[in-house]
């Protein structure tokens, strides 16, 4: 599904966004899912279309809602776990 190059690019993006405070380092305990609403993914900045699943997490520190593609969410969660 995802090539190693795409996976590496996502990991780099997540690491940079965590370091610059655009993504929290601790994922929330609850993540909701539904059909894509056109919001931009918090990792790859691409729209999440209605044909895709959209995962929504609340960043409690900033109060923002973060939307993710499935693969982008998984990479963020892995990176958070690595830092724990």
Buried (B, 14 or more C-beta within 10 A) or exposed (E): EEEEEEBEBBBEBBBEBBEEEBBBEEBEEEBEEEEBEEBEBBBBEEBBEEEBEBBBBBBEEEEEEBBBBEBBBBBBBEBBEEEE
